[in-house]
Amino acid sequence: MTRTQVNAKVWMGAAKGAILPLATLLVVMFMMVPVPAIMLDIGFITNIMISLAVLMVALNAAKPLDFSSFPTVLLFATLLRLALNVASTRVVLVSGHTGHDAAGHVIEAFGNFLIGGDYVVGIFVFAILMIINLVVITKGAGRVSEVSARFTLDAMPGKQMAIDADLNAGLLTPEEAKLRRQEVATEADFYGSMDGASKFVKGDAVAGILVLVINIVGGIVLGVVSHGLSMSQAAQTYILLAIGDALVAQVPALLLSIAAASIVTRVNSEHDLSGQIATQFGSGKAWIPVAAILGFLGILPGMPHMIILPAAALAGYIAWRLRKSAAAKAAAPVVEEAPPANPAHIEWSDVSDGAVLGLEIGYGLIGMVDERKGAPLMARITGIRRQLSKELGFVVPMVRVKDNLALEPNCYRITIAGVIVGEDEIWPEDLLALDSGALEGVVDGRPCKDPTFGLDAVWITPDKRSEAVVAGYTVVDPATVVATHLNQLIAMNASEMFGLDEARKLLDALKDASPQLVDGLTPGLLSLAQISALCRSLLAEGIALKDFRRICEAMIDGARPDQSHEQFVEAVRQRIGSLIIQGLVPVKMPLPVITLDGDLEGLLAQAMRVAGDAKHPIEPALANRILEAVTQAARPIMGEARAFAIVTSPLARRALMRLFKPHLPETPVLSFLEIPDGKPVEVVAVVGGEQKAMPRHDPTPGVRERVS
């Protein structure tokens, strides 16, 4: 695009923006400044043109919100008409004695053509138009607007709750929910505005009556007193001008009243008003009685046969055509969807699924997501997403639930980023009784393992619920089983759901409160990819992003140009150690820890230095003995359901974390530097002993380690 084209586009935009202010100033000028008759003619024709355009737009709108600017348009159209009335009244009273064309040719034409030059006829015609406009159309439209506004405002909270429910259930995306909320708010504003705008039309009609009376009385007085006209001459001149002026204003007012009534009485539809009427009157059964009754009236003596009988024939023809068209549609074969023109052509949608979280169910579990049966599983999934989003610090994606005929009827499968992370079998009509470890009896049922915690469990029928509770079982319904399993897998795989988009949203949200912090972090210091990678690493180790401000400050403090990603993660962890600890134990309670013997720590440090960047630097035999010893030491603590941590040196922390995570996924591995100075620590076990082994990649034999 050239510079000239850009400048022209800017000027056109500025010109469009200046139209409404200039038009408003013009309206004020018509009220305050005397204008010539030619300007009145232009103004009256413009008023009629605008009124016709508003009426056509209103009739072609598919729903009321398609013409959401109508209340404001109605206000300005009314102001224009009143300004023209003021200007024409001034011209009629000042120059009316000079002839019927004193106020312009438009008023003269309305006075001569529409009422035949007889002011008595004009008064009656104007009175009838006023009755139609004020009593019938305006009053009815105002009442409909008032009722619509009241019911729309009353229904607004329910609509908002329905949108939130659909969003939480995954039926709407956040963008769609935002548009729906905006539409609900716009609808409430529109009907509220229409309730007030209907008063403009009513006030305009009253003002038209008053202006007519002022023109007649003032004109007769001025004609007799100031211009020496007789009473009959003054009445003939000024009443004709006043009636012409009133009719010129009343015709556009009537058009706008019809437009307002058609807008507020509309029902949302995919068709415009003409399409709705044509569709709903397109039944041949409705036209047959019409033709029969008109035909009966046409053969009665004294009736105008030449008018009624053709009308009956026309109604009969319409009924015949409609019935023939309906029969043709019913007899037409159902056209199946044609296969694509090129079978070898494959779309991206055929091979990709944009959902990060997926829940596939067999056909036997469809009732659990059926809205007609309450959709118990969908409600649980909604609660899980809301709770996990608060805990993890970012919005958990929607879960796409779909049936999979390849699964067994009672099976379900959970996928994250296209990878199957869990699957099991449930019985939707039964209950799951979990073995709590302190049973006082046994309940007959279908034995199984709890999919979430691996506990012994039994599927029982609902009538055995009381018996199972008395026996010491924990009884849960099938929806809770699936939801708990889903909750566990989402929490364990939170890093798989976090990407560049989520990092960008967190930064955008933080920028509103701390713009300087975000500007100092990215893009100058760290790229969005580096921030996203760090957040994924924290989530993978069970560290939530709730206090994202603190994490960003730690990123700025710990970032170095020559460090690896692993070193960067360790540096950030050391600066947010208090955040990590507070998620394990309360502030005033000591942190239970399992540590390694000093000699073993030294041996691991030597292995780290020798192995370099190896992912698993510890020799397998040594790793197995460390794992067995730590598991044995942790067993009593786990039996007491107490939270604890494994504490080691910063150099060995990452390697031990990889070693323990598959076997102790809920146990964090911390370095000494991550524990705040003032935090009390309770050492519950020290792992150590005398064994001989070699660390991986150690070139010198004879190194001993202490491990039990």
N, C-alpha and C positions, 0 to 999 in steps of 0.2 A: 504494500500500500504506500503510495507516494505521500510526500509532505502535504501537498495540496489536498489530497483526498482526506487525510487525517484532519486538517484544519476545517474542511467542509463538514466532516462528520461531527466535529466538536461544535461548530456553529449551529448545525441542525439540532443537536441535543440541547443547546442553550436556548434556541428558538422555541422548541417544544416546551421546555420548562417555563418559558415566559408567557405562554399563551394564556394560562389561567389567571395569573396576576393582572395581565393587561385587560382581560375580559372583565375582571372584577372592578378595575378602575373605570372601565367604560360604563358599566352598570351604574356606578356612583355618579358619573358624569351625566347620564341620562336623568338622574333624579335631581341634580343640583343646577345644571347649566341648561339654558334654553337651547333647543336643537331645531334645525329646520325640518320642514315636512318631509323632504327626501330621506333624511336620516330616520325619521319615524317609519317610513315605508320599508327601508332596509331592515330596521329592527324587527318589525312585525313579521316580515317574511322569514327572517332568521329564526324568530321564535317558533313559527310554525314548522320550519325545517327541523329544528332541534327536537320538537315534540314528536314529530313523525319518526325521526331516527330512534328516539328513546323507546317508542312503542314497538318498532320493529325488532330492536335488540331484546326487549322484554319477551316478545312472542317467540323469538328463536332460541331463548335460553333453555337448556335442558334441565337446569335446576336453579333455584334462587341464587345460590352463591356464584353462579356464572356471571351475574350482574351485580356483584357485591358493592360496586360504587354507586348503585342506584339512589340511595338516600341522599348522598352529596350532590349527585346530578339533579335530583328533584329540588333540592334547596336552591341551587344556582339558577335553574330554569324558572322557579317561582320568583326569585329576586329579579331576573331579567324581565319577566312579565309585569311585575309591579313597577319597575323602573319605567317601562314603556307606558304604563297607565299614567304615572305621574307626568311624564313628558307630554303625552297626548292631551291630558287634562289641561296642562298649561297652554298648549297651542289652541285647544277648543275654546277655552275661556277668553284668550287674548284675541284670536283671529277668526272665531267662528262666525261672526257677522258678515264676513266677506264672501261666504258661500260654502257649499257642501265639500269642496276640495281644499278647504283651509287646513285640515289636519292630515293631508296626504291622500293619495289615490287609493290606498288599501282600505282605509276607513270609509271613503266614499263608495268604493265598490261593494263592501259588505253592507252598507246602508241601502244601496240601490238594488243590488242583485239578490241578496238573501231575503230581504223583507219587502222588496218591491217599492221602496221609497215611502212606505206608510209607517210612521213611527208607532202607531197603535199596534199594528201587527208585530213590529219589532219588540215592543215591550212584552207581548205575550210569548213570542219565540224565545226571548232571553229568559223569561220566567220559567219556561218549560226546561230549557237547558240547565238553569240553575237547580231546579228540583231534581233532575236526573243526576247531575254531578254531585250536589251537596247531600241530598237526602238518600239517594240510592247507592251510587258507586263509592263516594268518599266515606260515608258512614260505614258501609259494609267492609271496605278495605281497612279502615281504622280499627274496627272490631276484630277482624281476622289478625291484623298485626299485633294487637294487644294480647290476644290469646296465644298466638304463636310465640311471642317473646316470653310470656310467662312460662309456658310449657317447656320451651327450649332452655331457659335458665334453670328450671327445676330438674330437668333431665341431664344437665351438664355434669354434675358429680358422678352419676352413674355411668355416663359415657367415658369419663376419664378413668374410672376404675376398670371398666371393660377393656380399655386400651392397655392399661398396666397389666391386667391379667393375661391378655394375649401376648404382650411383650415378654412377660416372665415365662409363659408356657412355650416360647419359641415360635409362636405363630406369626410374629411380626419382627422385623429387624428394627434396630433403634431409629434408623432414618424413617422407616414407614410409620413407626409410632409417633415420631416428631411431627410428621405431616398430618397424621390423624388428629393429634392434639391441636395443631394449628387450625385444622378445619373445624373442629368443635368450637374453639374460641372464636373463630371468624363467624361461624353460624350464629352464636349467641350475640356477638356484636352487631351482626346484620339485622336480626329480628328486633333487637333493642333499638337500633337506629331507625328501622322502618316504623316502629311504634311511634317514635317522635316525628318522623318525616311525614306521616299521614296527617299530622296537625298542620303542616305547611299547606297541604292541599285544601283542608277545610278553611283555614284562615284566608287563603287566597280567594276562595269562593265568597266568603263574607266581605272581603275587601272589594271584590268586584261589584257587589251590590251597593256598597257605600260610595264607591267611585261613580257609579251610574247615577245615584241620587244627587251627589255633589255636582256632577256635570249638568244634570237637568235643571236643578234649582239655581245653581250659580249662573248657568248660561241664560236662563229666562230673565233673571234679575239684571244681569249685565246688559242683555239685549234691550230691555225696556228702559233701564235707567241711563246707561252710558251711550248706547248707540241709537236711541230713538226708534226702536222697532216696536211694532204693535205686539200685543200678547200672543196672537195667533202666529205672526211671523216668527217671533222669538221661539215659540214652542216648536214650530215646524222645523226651524233651522237647528236649534241646539239639541232638541230631543233626538232628531235623526242622527246628528253627529255623535251624541252620547251613546245611542244604541249601537251604531256602527263600531265605535271604540270598544264597547263592552263585548260585542260579539267577536271582534278580532282577538280579544284577550281570552274569551271564554272557550273558543274552539281548541286552542292549544291546551288550556287547562283540562278540558274534557279528555283529550288524548293522553295527557299525563296521568289523569285519574284512572283511565282504563289500564295503562301500563302498570301503575302501582297495584291495582287490584289483581291483574294477571300474575304479577310476581309473587305476591303474598299468598295467593291461592294455589300456587304450583306445588306439585309433588315431584320429588327427585325421580328422574327417569333418564334413560339413555337417549330418548327422543326429545325433540323440541315440542312445543305445544301443538303444532299442526300434526306432527307425527303421532303424538299421544292420541289426539282426537280421531285421526284416521284409523289407528290401530283398534281403538275401543269401539268405534262405530262400524268396524269392518265385519260384522256378523250378519249373515243373511237372515237368521231367525228374527232379528230385531226389525228388519224392513218389511217382512211379510205382513204382520198386522197393520203396519202403516199403510201399505198399499191396499189392503182389504177395507180398512175404515174409510180411506179417501174414496175408494170406489163406491162404497155404500152411500157416502154423502153426495157423490156426483150424480147418482141416479134418482135422488129425492127431488120431487117437484119444487120448482122455485129456486133451486140452487144454480149458481153459475157453472153449467155443465162444461163449457169450453175452457174453463180454468182448472176446475177440480179434477176432471177426468184425465187430462194430460199429466197433472201432478201424480195421480194414482198410477198411471202407466210408467212414469219415471221411477217411482218408488219400487214398482214391481220389477222393472228392468235392473235396478241396483241390487235387489234381493236375488234375482236370478244369476247375475254376474258373480256376486259374492259366494253363493252356494256352489256354483260351478268351479270357482277358483279353489274353494276349500276341498271339494271332491278331487280335483286334480292333484292337490298337494298330498292328500291322503293316499291316493293311488300310486303316487310316484315312488319308485323303489328307493330304499335307503342307500345312499351313495357312500361307500366306504372310503376311508381316507386313502388317497392314491399313494403308492410307494414313491419315495424320492426318485427324481429323474435320473440321478446318478447313484446307484447303490454303493459304489466304491467311495463315495464322498463321506467323510466322517467329520463331525463337528467336535469342538473341544468339550462341549457339554456331554458328549457321549462317553468320554474317557476320563473325566475328572469330576470330583465331587468337592465343592467348596466348603463343606462342613468340617470343622476341626474335630468336634465331638460327635460321635454317632452311637446310637443304640439300635441294634437290629433285633427284632423279636420274631419268634415263630407265630404261625397263625393262631395257635391256641392261647396266646397272650394278648391278642388285639383288644379284648374287652378291657384290659387294664388302662388303655389309652383312649377308649371310646368315650366321647363327651356325653353320650346318652346314658352312660352308666357311671357318670361322675368323674371319669378319667383320674383315678387315684394316683397312678404313677406320674402323670404330668404335673399334678400339684406337688408331689414330693420332689421332682426334678427342679421345679421352680424354686422351692425353698433351698435346695442344695446350691443352686447357682448363686442365689442371693447371699447365702451365708459364706460360701467359699470366696466370693468376690470381696467381701469385707475382710476375710482372714488373709487372703493372698495379696490384696492391694491392687488388683486390676480386675477388669470385668471378664468373668469366665464366659467363653463363647456359648452360644445357644447349642443345645443338644438336639440333633436331628434324629427323630424317632421314625423308623420305617420298618415295614414287615419284610421278611426274607424267607421266601418259600424253600430255600435250600437248607434252612435250619429245621431241626426237629420241632414239633408243635409247641413244646413247653420250654424251648431253649431261648436264650438271649445272648447277645454278643456286644461287647463294648469296644469301640475303636477310638483312638486318639491320633489325629493326623494320618488317618488311613491305616494305622497299625492296630492289629487286634491285641488288646491288653488284658482282656478278661472275658470269660464266657462261662455259663453254668446253666443248670436246669431248675426250674421252679414249677410249682403246681398252683395255678391261680385260684382254685377253689379251696385250697387247704391252708393251714398255718404252719409256720416253722417253729418248733420248740428247740431252743438252744440249751445245751448242757452247761449249767453254770458252775459245775465242779462240786456242788454240795447237794446232790440229789437225795431225796428221801423215798424215791420210788421210781418205777419205770413206766413209760407210756408206750403203748403199741403204736407203731406207725412205720413210715418208710424211712429207713436210716440214710443219712447223707452227711456231708461236711458243709459247714457254713462257708459260703464263697468268699466272705470278707476276711474273717479271722481264722478260718480253718478249724473251728470248733466242731465237736461231735454234735449232731442235731438229728431231729426226727420230724418228718412231715406228718402232721396229724389232721384229722377232720375237725371242723369248727366245734362240733359237739364235745370234743375232748379238751377244750381249752381250759376249763376250770380244773379238770383232773391234772393237767400238765402244770398249771400254776401251783397247785397244792404240792405236787411232787418236787418242786424246786426248779422247774424249767423257766427260761425266759421265752415268752411266746411273742412272735412278731408276724405281721401279715406279709404276703408276697411282695407288695409294692415297697414295703420298708426294706426287704431283703435286697431287691434290685437297687433301690436308691442308696442304701448304705454301701453296697459294692461300688456303685458309680462314684459316690463321694470319696471313698478311699483311693480309687484309681486316679481320679482327677487330682487329688491332693498329692499323690506320689509322682504324677507326671505333669505337674504344673509347668515345668520348664518347656515342655513340648508345645504348650499352647501360647507361649510368649514369643513375640517376634518384633520386627521393626515397627509395625503399625501400633502395637501396644506400647512400645517404648515412646513413640512419638506422641501418643495420647497422654501418657503420664507426664511427659515434658510440657505439653501444652497446658495441662491442668495445673502443673506447678508454676508455670510462667505467669499465670494470673496473680499469684500471691508473692512469688519471688522472681521477678524478671531478671534481676542482676545475676542471681545464682545460675539460672539457666543459660544466660548469655555468656557467663564465664566458663560454663562447662562445655557447651557445644555451639557451633561446630569447630571453634578454635582449638580447644584442648583435646576433646574426644569426639570421634565421629558417632553417628547414630548406631552404626553397626557395633562399635566397641561397647557402647552403653547397653545395647540389647544383649550382647554376649555376656556381659557381666551380670545383668539381671537374671539371665537364664542359669548361670552358674550358681547364683545365690538361691534361686528357686529349687534347683536340683539338690541343694543341700538343706532344704527345708527352711530357708530364711525368707520370710514374707517381705513384700515391698510396701507395706502399709505406711511406714515413715520414709517415704521416698525422698523427702527433703534432706533428711539425715544421711541417707545413702548417697545422694548427689554431692553433699559436702565432703563425704569420705572419698568419693571419686576424685574430687579436685585435690584433696590433700595427698592421696596416694598415687596419683598418676605420675609416671616417669617416662621419658621418651625412649629409654633403652630396655624396658622391662617386658617380659613375656606376659601373656594373658594370665597364666597361673600365678605369677608373682603379683600381678595387679589384683587378682581376686584375694590373695592372702593379705595384701596391704589394706584393702577395703574392709575385710573381715576384722582385722585388728582394730580398726577405727570405729566399728559398729558392734564391738563386743557386748556392750550393755544391752543393745537390742536383741542380740542372740540369746543372752542369758535370761532376760526377762520373759522370754517365751518358754523357758524350761521350768523355773521355780519362782514363787513369789519373792518380792524384794527382801523381806526380812528372814527368809529361810535360807539355810546354807545349801550350796549346790553339791549333791553327791557326785563324786568323780571316781573313776578307775584310772590309775596311772601306771606307767611302766617303770620297771627298775632302772636305776641310773646307768648300769652297764649295758642293759638292753637298749636304752635310748642312745648311748654312744655308738653301739654297733649299728643301729638303724641310721644314725646320722652319717656314719662312714659309708653305708650302703647307698645312701642318697647321693653323696658326693661322687662315688664311683660310678653309679648307674647313669648319672646325668639326667637326660630328659626321658628316660624309659618310663612307660606308663605303669608298669608293675616292677619296681626295682627290688623287691624283697624276694629272696630265694624261696621256692615253693614249700619246701619242708619247713623252713623257719616260719613262713607265713601261716602254715597249717597249725603249728604249735602255738603261735601267738593267738590265732583265732580261737583255738580250743580253750586256752587258758582264760582269755577274756570272756568267752561265753560262759565258762564255768563260774567265774567270779561274778558275772552279771545275773546269773540265774536267781539267787536269793532276792536281789533288788527287784527284778522283774516280777517275782512271785508276790511281792508286796505292792505291786502296781505303782512304784515310785519312779519318777523321772530322774535320769542320771546322764552323765556325759563321760566320754573317754578323753582324757587330757594327755597331750604329748607335746613334743617340741615343734616349733613352727616348720622346721625342715622336713619332719616326717609326717606331718598332719595329713597332707593330701594323699600320700600313699596309703596310710592306714584307713583313711576315709573310704578309699576305693576297696580296700580289703574287707571292711566290716559292713559296708552298705548292703550287699546281697543277703547277709545273714542277720544283721541287726539294723533294719532300715529305719527304725524309729529312734535310734540312738545317735546323737550328734558326736562328732569328733572335733574337739577344740584344741587350739594351741594355748600355751601358757599366756601368751600376749593378748589373747582375746578375753580373758577374765579380768574385769575391772579390779582395781586395787582394793576397794572397800568391800568387795563381795566375799562373804564367808564361804569356805569350802570344806566339805566333809569327805575325806579320803576313805572310801569304803573298801578298797582293795588295791594292792600293788602287785602287778604281774611280774614275776621274775623266777629264776632258777638256773641250773647249770646244765647246759646241753652243748654239743658241738655241732656246728653247721657253718655253711659258707653263704654269705650274701651274694646275690646274683651280680655278675660282672666283676666280682672281686678277683683280681689277678694273683693275689698273694694268699697261699693256703695257710692254715693254722689259726685263723681268726676264730675266737670263741665268742659265743653269745650266751646270755643268761635268759632262760625262758623256762616256764613251768607248764 
